[in-house]
Amino acid sequence: MWFAVSNVLDRERIDRAAELLRLAKFVDGRATITGSADPHAKNNLEMEVSEPYLKLVDMLDRAVDASHEIGGRLLPRARTTPIINRYDTGMSFAEHVDGPIQGGQTQFGRAPGRFGQNFLRTDFSMTLFLTDPQHYDGGELELREDEQVQLVKLPAGSAVCYQTGTRHSVRPVTRGSRVCAVYWFQSLVQDARLLRAIWELDCVARRLRQTADGSELQTIKANFIRCLAQV
């Protein structure tokens, strides 16, 4: 399952992100590889954790929080602080599956928490594009599901969400630089099929918002989540 969300960031936020990125320093992206992942597969840069990063993340988090579609379709229980990655000309990320748990590795080494403190099960991944497609060539996010390949390259400010177990890659950038924010979410409802059913109920209820049917559907949705949510 994957879906795109348009206009998570408005133009003012996109322009502000570009200003902060110009002030940023970037480090080797292999610093945050976890588990048994092949370090040679990952060839990119990550925004260094510093003042511009903190300002950018605060702005992005506010936009993600405000997105009814992201919240309604993923029902997040928790999410990571994003990695801001940059792919310059010649950089790519070979096909891989993201780790099932996030929180154990940071730019500064192993996370300090013991026995799983601050760990997060990765149910869904989200790539939020910060660079408009006309500013770079290549760099498509390639999603592979059941032998079908989907190439994703969205306008700045739009995002793509997909199940974290999906095999995926970033194709080589052949001109310019591609910058994205990558989040991982742990959902209240782990089953993607049930999440989709809850979202469809919500969409119908909102269309019928001013009617008795809309109110009844919202009640059904709330009780559905109550039965399924893992808190």
C-alpha positions as CSV (number, residue, x, y, z in Angstrom):
1,M,0.0,0.0,0.0
2,W,1.3,3.5,-0.9
3,F,-0.4,6.9,-1.4
4,A,0.7,10.4,-2.1
5,V,-0.3,13.5,-0.1
6,S,-0.2,16.8,-2.0
7,N,0.6,20.2,-0.4
8,V,1.8,19.1,3.0
9,L,3.9,22.3,2.8
10,D,2.7,25.5,1.3
11,R,4.9,27.7,-0.8
12,E,6.0,29.9,2.1
13,R,7.2,26.8,4.1
14,I,8.9,25.4,1.0
15,D,10.8,28.7,0.5
16,R,11.7,28.8,4.2
17,A,13.0,25.2,4.0
18,A,15.2,26.2,1.1
19,E,16.7,29.0,3.2
20,L,17.5,26.7,6.1
21,L,19.0,24.1,3.8
22,R,21.4,26.7,2.4
23,L,22.6,27.3,5.9
24,A,23.0,23.6,6.7
25,K,25.9,21.3,6.9
26,F,25.6,17.8,5.6
27,V,27.4,14.6,6.8
28,D,27.8,11.1,5.4
29,G,24.4,9.4,5.3
30,R,25.9,6.1,6.4
31,A,26.1,7.5,10.0
32,T,22.5,6.3,10.7
33,I,22.6,2.9,9.1
34,T,21.1,0.3,11.5
35,G,21.4,-3.4,11.9
36,S,22.9,-5.5,9.2
37,A,22.2,-3.0,6.4
38,D,24.9,-2.8,3.7
39,P,26.8,0.5,4.2
40,H,27.9,0.3,0.5
41,A,24.3,0.5,-0.6
42,K,23.7,3.9,0.8
43,N,25.4,6.9,-0.9
44,N,23.9,10.1,0.3
45,L,24.3,12.9,2.7
46,E,22.2,13.9,5.8
47,M,21.6,17.3,7.3
48,E,23.8,17.7,10.4
49,V,21.9,18.1,13.7
50,S,22.4,21.8,14.4
51,E,20.3,25.0,14.7
52,P,19.1,25.0,11.0
53,Y,18.1,21.4,11.3
54,L,16.1,22.0,14.5
55,K,14.3,25.0,13.0
56,L,13.5,23.0,9.8
57,V,12.3,20.0,11.7
58,D,10.0,22.1,13.9
59,M,8.4,23.6,10.8
60,L,8.0,20.2,9.1
61,D,6.6,18.6,12.2
62,R,3.9,21.3,12.5
63,A,2.9,20.8,8.9
64,V,2.7,17.0,9.3
65,D,0.7,17.4,12.5
66,A,-1.7,19.7,10.6
67,S,-2.3,17.2,7.7
68,H,-5.6,15.5,8.2
69,E,-4.8,13.0,5.4
70,I,-1.5,11.9,7.0
71,G,-3.1,11.6,10.4
72,G,-6.3,10.0,9.1
73,R,-4.6,7.4,6.9
74,L,-1.8,6.4,9.2
75,L,-3.3,6.9,12.7
76,P,0.2,7.5,14.2
77,R,0.9,6.3,17.7
78,A,4.5,7.7,17.3
79,R,6.9,8.9,14.7
80,T,10.6,9.5,14.4
81,T,12.3,12.9,14.1
82,P,13.0,13.1,10.3
83,I,16.2,12.5,8.6
84,I,16.8,15.2,6.0
85,N,18.8,13.5,3.2
86,R,20.4,15.0,0.1
87,Y,21.4,13.2,-3.0
88,D,23.9,15.1,-5.2
89,T,24.8,14.1,-8.8
90,G,25.9,10.5,-8.9
91,M,24.4,9.6,-5.5
92,S,21.8,6.8,-5.0
93,F,20.5,4.3,-2.5
94,A,20.4,0.6,-3.7
95,E,17.2,-1.5,-3.2
96,H,16.6,-2.3,0.4
97,V,14.1,-2.6,3.2
98,D,14.1,-0.2,6.1
99,G,14.9,-1.6,9.5
100,P,11.9,-2.9,11.6
101,I,12.9,-0.8,14.6
102,Q,14.1,2.8,14.6
103,G,15.7,4.7,17.5
104,G,18.9,2.7,18.1
105,Q,21.3,4.7,16.0
106,T,21.8,8.4,15.6
107,Q,24.4,10.7,13.9
108,F,26.2,10.6,17.3
109,G,26.3,6.8,17.6
110,R,24.1,4.4,19.5
111,A,21.1,6.0,21.2
112,P,21.5,6.3,24.9
113,G,18.3,4.6,26.0
114,R,18.6,1.0,27.3
115,F,16.2,-1.9,26.8
116,G,14.3,-0.4,23.9
117,Q,13.7,3.1,25.4
118,N,12.6,5.5,22.6
119,F,12.4,2.6,20.1
120,L,9.7,2.7,17.5
121,R,8.3,-0.1,15.3
122,T,8.3,1.0,11.7
123,D,4.9,0.4,10.2
124,F,5.0,3.2,7.6
125,S,7.6,5.3,5.9
126,M,7.1,8.8,4.5
127,T,9.3,10.7,2.1
128,L,8.5,14.4,2.0
129,F,10.0,16.1,-1.0
130,L,11.8,19.4,-0.4
131,T,13.2,20.0,-3.9
132,D,11.1,20.7,-7.0
133,P,11.6,18.1,-9.8
134,Q,12.8,20.7,-12.3
135,H,15.9,21.3,-10.2
136,Y,17.3,17.7,-10.6
137,D,17.2,14.8,-12.9
138,G,16.9,11.2,-11.8
139,G,16.5,10.5,-8.1
140,E,13.1,8.8,-8.4
141,L,11.9,6.8,-5.4
142,E,11.4,3.3,-6.7
143,L,8.8,1.2,-4.8
144,R,8.6,-2.5,-5.6
145,E,5.5,-4.4,-4.6
146,D,4.6,-7.9,-5.9
147,E,7.0,-7.6,-8.8
148,Q,5.4,-4.3,-9.8
149,V,7.5,-1.1,-9.8
150,Q,6.3,2.4,-9.0
151,L,8.4,5.4,-9.6
152,V,7.7,8.4,-7.4
153,K,9.0,12.0,-8.0
154,L,6.7,14.6,-6.5
155,P,6.7,18.4,-6.3
156,A,8.3,20.1,-3.3
157,G,5.9,20.0,-0.4
158,S,4.2,16.8,-1.3
159,A,4.8,13.4,0.3
160,V,4.5,9.7,-0.4
161,C,3.7,7.2,2.3
162,Y,4.2,3.4,2.0
163,Q,4.5,0.3,4.2
164,T,7.9,0.1,5.7
165,G,8.4,-3.5,4.6
166,T,8.2,-2.5,1.0
167,R,11.5,-2.9,-1.0
168,H,12.6,0.4,-2.4
169,S,15.5,2.4,-3.7
170,V,16.5,5.9,-4.8
171,R,17.6,6.0,-8.4
172,P,20.9,7.8,-9.2
173,V,20.7,11.6,-9.4
174,T,22.1,12.7,-12.8
175,R,21.8,16.5,-12.4
176,G,21.4,18.8,-9.4
177,S,20.5,17.8,-5.9
178,R,17.4,16.0,-4.4
179,V,16.5,16.8,-0.8
180,C,13.8,15.1,1.2
181,A,12.7,14.6,4.7
182,V,12.2,10.9,5.7
183,Y,9.9,9.9,8.6
184,W,8.9,6.6,10.1
185,F,5.6,6.0,11.8
186,Q,4.3,3.4,14.3
187,S,0.5,3.2,13.8
188,L,-2.2,2.5,16.3
189,V,-3.5,0.0,13.7
190,Q,-0.8,-2.1,12.2
191,D,-2.9,-3.8,9.5
192,A,-2.8,-1.6,6.3
193,R,-6.1,-3.1,5.1
194,L,-7.9,-2.1,8.3
195,L,-6.3,1.4,8.2
196,R,-7.7,1.8,4.7
197,A,-11.2,0.8,5.8
198,I,-11.0,3.3,8.6
199,W,-9.9,6.1,6.2
200,E,-12.7,5.2,3.8
201,L,-15.3,5.4,6.6
202,D,-13.9,8.8,7.6
203,C,-14.1,10.1,4.0
204,V,-17.7,9.1,3.7
205,A,-18.6,10.6,7.1
206,R,-17.0,13.9,6.2
207,R,-19.0,14.1,3.0
208,L,-22.1,13.5,5.0
209,R,-21.0,15.7,7.9
210,Q,-24.2,17.7,8.2
211,T,-26.5,14.6,8.2
212,A,-27.5,12.0,10.7
213,D,-25.7,9.4,8.5
214,G,-22.4,11.3,8.8
215,S,-22.7,11.4,12.6
216,E,-23.5,7.7,12.8
217,L,-20.5,6.8,10.6
218,Q,-18.2,8.8,12.8
219,T,-19.4,6.9,15.7
220,I,-18.8,3.6,13.9
221,K,-15.3,4.7,13.0
222,A,-14.5,5.7,16.6
223,N,-15.7,2.4,17.9
224,F,-13.8,0.5,15.1
225,I,-10.6,2.3,16.2
226,R,-11.3,1.5,19.8
227,C,-11.5,-2.2,19.1
228,L,-8.3,-2.2,17.0
229,A,-5.9,0.3,18.4
230,Q,-2.7,-0.8,20.1
231,V,-1.8,1.7,22.7
